Amino acid sequence: MIRIYIKRAIEDIRNNRMITLVTIVTIALSVLIVSSFALFYANIGKMLSTWQEGIRIIAYLKADATEAQIAEFQQLLSQIPDIDRIQFIPKDEALAQLKEQMKHQESLLTHLRGNPLPDSFEVSARSQEGNWDKMEVLASRIKSFDLVEDVEYGQKWLQRIAQMVELFRLAGYGLGAVFLIAGVFIVANTIRLVLYSRKEEIEIMRLVGAANNFIQAPFYLQGLILGGLGGAGGVVILMAAYLTVTAKLRQTMIFGFIHLSFLSPPVCLSIVLASMLVGWFGCYLSLRQFLKN
């Protein structure tokens, strides 16, 4: 019996190729847009979490700093109660780290004359739970030491990025809801057109006593197939775009500083299953209205 349902569903898809193609492409584009938001949010969320694991302040020391002065400065930093961890980074080690991060662009560093980087201290502050003013006070206090040439403090732009990501997440929810509704109605209209093209056949089947389940099953299968193909197509397009972008990023300087990852297989499977559910629900709406009439 299931084989008969599948055969009838495939026949309907073949007989209405243009409508079916438009439906699959529309669902694929909807999935592509929504999953793009999900991919962006997942990656930027990981980056923010990594950056916020320890709030860091980089204190760059003056070029003429002696070992005794550096040791004394480290002792003074350890007495500040808001500081959790202090790590001294010699300039040679800093240059080695930079070369490792930029190993795909080694040619940019091969012609350096000497080491342009200064000695520095990486200071991790205790969690301030979003109290940015307190972090600014700590950064200013570190910068006030005579041995410090400059302080790098990026918490302001991290806060702005976090706010932008939150807005982006809300926009993603809104767009997801819009495209979900659009997908349901597109599938519903497609199934409705197929139903009307087979109206006489369905009426004869009902007159001879065919059960509603027997009539409806192929259409539900058709909705699941349309939703599944559209969802899988959207995920494949997104993966192709992701691979293209990462290949381009490998040729730039920022590749060593960011780590992108694609959506996990369970998430991709969930997207396809959600698309199938959209197809099923669109079919349900059409059948409910058609059989009622």
C-alpha positions in Angstrom: 0.0 0.0 0.0 2.8 2.4 0.9 4.4 1.6 -2.5 1.1 2.7 -4.2 1.0 6.0 -2.2 4.7 6.8 -3.2 4.0 5.9 -6.8 1.0 8.2 -7.0 2.9 11.1 -5.2 5.8 10.8 -7.7 3.4 10.7 -10.6 1.8 14.0 -9.4 5.2 15.6 -9.0 6.1 14.6 -12.6 2.8 15.7 -14.1 3.2 19.2 -12.4 6.9 19.7 -12.9 6.9 23.5 -13.2 4.7 24.1 -10.1 6.8 21.5 -8.2 10.1 23.1 -9.3 8.9 26.6 -8.2 7.8 25.2 -4.9 11.1 23.4 -4.2 13.1 26.5 -5.2 11.0 28.8 -3.0 11.4 26.5 0.0 15.1 26.1 -0.7 15.5 29.9 -0.8 13.5 30.3 2.4 15.6 27.6 4.2 18.8 29.3 2.8 18.0 32.7 4.2 16.9 31.3 7.6 19.8 28.9 8.0 22.2 31.7 6.9 21.0 33.6 10.0 21.5 30.5 12.1 25.0 29.9 10.7 26.1 33.5 11.3 24.6 33.6 14.8 26.3 30.2 15.7 29.7 31.4 14.6 29.6 34.9 16.0 28.2 33.5 19.3 31.2 31.1 19.6 33.5 34.0 18.9 32.0 36.2 21.5 32.0 33.4 24.0 35.7 32.8 23.3 36.5 36.4 23.6 34.5 36.8 26.8 35.9 33.7 28.6 38.5 36.0 30.1 38.3 39.8 29.8 41.8 40.7 28.7 43.8 43.9 28.7 47.0 44.1 26.9 49.6 46.4 28.4 52.4 47.2 26.0 55.6 48.2 27.7 58.1 50.9 26.7 61.0 49.7 24.5 63.7 50.6 27.1 62.1 48.6 29.9 64.6 46.6 31.9 64.1 43.1 33.4 64.1 44.6 36.9 61.4 47.1 36.0 59.3 44.4 34.3 59.5 42.2 37.4 58.6 45.2 39.6 55.7 46.0 37.4 54.4 42.4 37.5 54.5 42.6 41.3 52.4 45.8 41.3 49.9 44.2 38.9 49.5 41.2 41.2 48.4 43.5 44.0 45.4 44.9 42.1 42.4 42.9 43.4 40.4 43.0 40.2 43.1 41.2 38.2 42.7 37.4 38.0 45.7 36.3 35.9 48.9 38.0 34.6 51.0 36.7 31.8 54.2 38.3 30.5 54.7 37.9 26.8 58.2 38.7 25.5 58.4 40.4 22.2 60.1 37.4 20.6 57.2 35.1 21.7 54.7 37.6 20.5 56.3 37.6 17.0 56.3 33.8 17.0 52.6 33.8 17.8 51.9 36.3 15.1 53.7 34.2 12.5 51.8 31.1 13.6 48.5 32.9 13.2 49.5 34.3 9.8 51.2 31.1 8.5 49.1 31.4 5.3 50.6 34.9 4.7 54.2 34.2 5.8 55.5 36.4 2.9 54.3 39.5 4.7 56.6 38.8 7.6 59.7 37.4 5.9 61.3 40.8 5.1 60.9 42.4 8.6 64.0 44.1 9.9 64.1 43.1 13.5 61.1 42.7 15.8 58.7 45.6 15.7 56.6 44.2 18.6 57.1 45.3 22.2 57.1 43.3 25.4 53.7 43.1 26.9 51.5 41.8 29.8 48.3 40.1 29.1 46.0 40.8 32.0 42.8 38.8 32.6 40.3 40.5 34.8 37.8 38.8 37.1 34.3 38.6 35.6 32.6 41.9 35.8 29.2 40.6 34.6 28.8 43.3 32.0 30.1 46.1 34.2 32.0 47.9 31.4 32.7 51.0 33.5 34.6 49.0 36.0 36.8 47.5 33.2 37.5 51.0 31.9 38.7 52.1 35.3 41.0 49.0 35.5 42.4 49.7 32.0 43.0 53.3 32.9 44.8 52.3 36.2 47.1 50.0 34.3 47.9 52.7 31.7 48.8 55.1 34.4 52.0 53.2 35.2 55.2 54.9 33.8 56.4 51.6 32.3 53.3 51.2 30.1 53.4 52.7 26.6 49.9 51.9 25.6 46.9 49.7 26.6 44.7 47.8 24.3 41.2 47.4 25.6 38.5 46.0 23.3 35.6 45.6 25.6 33.7 48.6 24.1 33.5 47.1 20.7 32.7 43.7 22.1 29.7 45.2 23.9 28.5 46.8 20.6 29.0 43.5 18.7 27.0 41.6 21.4 24.2 44.1 21.0 24.2 43.9 17.2 24.2 40.1 17.4 21.2 40.2 19.7 19.4 42.4 17.2 20.4 40.1 14.4 19.1 37.1 16.4 15.7 38.8 16.8 15.6 39.7 13.1 16.4 36.0 12.4 13.4 34.9 14.4 11.2 37.4 12.6 12.4 36.3 9.2 12.2 32.7 10.1 8.5 33.1 11.1 7.7 35.0 7.9 9.4 32.4 5.6 7.8 29.5 7.6 4.4 30.9 6.9 5.3 31.6 3.3 6.5 28.0 2.9 3.3 26.6 4.3 1.1 28.6 1.9 3.3 27.9 -1.1 3.0 24.1 -0.5 -0.7 24.5 0.2 -1.3 26.3 -3.1 0.8 23.7 -5.0 -1.2 20.8 -3.5 -4.4 22.7 -4.1 -3.6 23.0 -7.8 -2.9 19.3 -7.9 -6.1 18.5 -6.1 -8.2 20.5 -8.6 -6.4 18.9 -11.5 -7.5 15.5 -10.1 -10.9 16.6 -8.8 -13.0 14.2 -10.9 -10.8 11.3 -10.0 -11.1 12.1 -6.3 -14.9 12.4 -6.6 -15.1 9.0 -8.2 -12.9 7.5 -5.5 -15.2 8.9 -2.8 -18.3 7.6 -4.6 -17.0 4.1 -4.7 -16.3 4.3 -1.0 -12.6 5.0 -0.8 -11.5 6.0 2.7 -10.2 9.6 3.3 -6.8 8.1 4.4 -6.4 6.3 1.0 -7.1 9.6 -0.9 -5.0 11.8 1.4 -1.9 9.7 1.9 -0.3 10.4 -1.5 -0.8 14.1 -1.1 0.8 14.1 2.3 3.7 12.2 0.9 4.0 14.8 -1.9 4.1 17.6 0.7 6.8 15.7 2.7 8.9 15.2 -0.5 8.6 18.8 -1.6 9.5 20.1 1.8 12.4 17.6 2.1 13.8 18.4 -1.3 13.5 22.2 -0.7 15.2 21.9 2.8 18.0 19.7 1.5 18.5 22.1 -1.4 18.8 25.1 0.9 21.3 23.3 3.1 23.4 22.3 0.1 23.4 25.8 -1.3 24.4 27.2 2.1 27.3 24.7 2.4 28.5 25.6 -1.1 28.4 29.3 -0.1 30.2 28.5 3.2 33.0 26.6 1.4 33.4 29.4 -1.1 33.7 32.1 1.7 36.1 30.1 3.8 38.3 29.4 0.7 38.4 33.2 0.1 39.2 33.9 3.7 42.2 31.6 3.6 43.8 34.0 1.2 43.4 37.0 3.6 45.1 38.1 6.8 42.1 37.6 9.1 41.9 33.8 8.5 44.3 33.1 11.4 42.2 35.1 13.8 38.8 33.6 13.2 37.6 30.0 13.2 34.4 29.3 11.2 32.4 26.1 11.4 29.4 24.9 9.5 26.1 23.8 11.1 26.4 20.4 12.8 24.8 17.3 11.1 22.0 17.2 13.7 21.2 20.8 13.0 21.2 20.2 9.2 18.9 17.2 9.7 16.6 19.3 11.9 16.3 21.9 9.2 15.4 19.3 6.6 12.9 17.7 9.0 11.4 21.1 9.7 11.0 21.7 6.0 9.2 18.4 5.6 6.9 19.4 8.4 6.2 22.6 6.6 5.3 20.6 3.5 3.1 18.3 5.5 1.3 21.1 7.2 0.7 23.0 3.9 -0.7 19.8 2.4 -2.9 19.4 5.5 -4.5 22.9 5.0 -5.2 22.2 1.4 -6.7 18.8 2.0 -8.8 20.0 4.8 -10.4 22.8 2.8 -10.8 20.7 -0.4 -12.4 17.7 1.3 -14.7 19.9 3.3 -15.9 21.5 0.0 
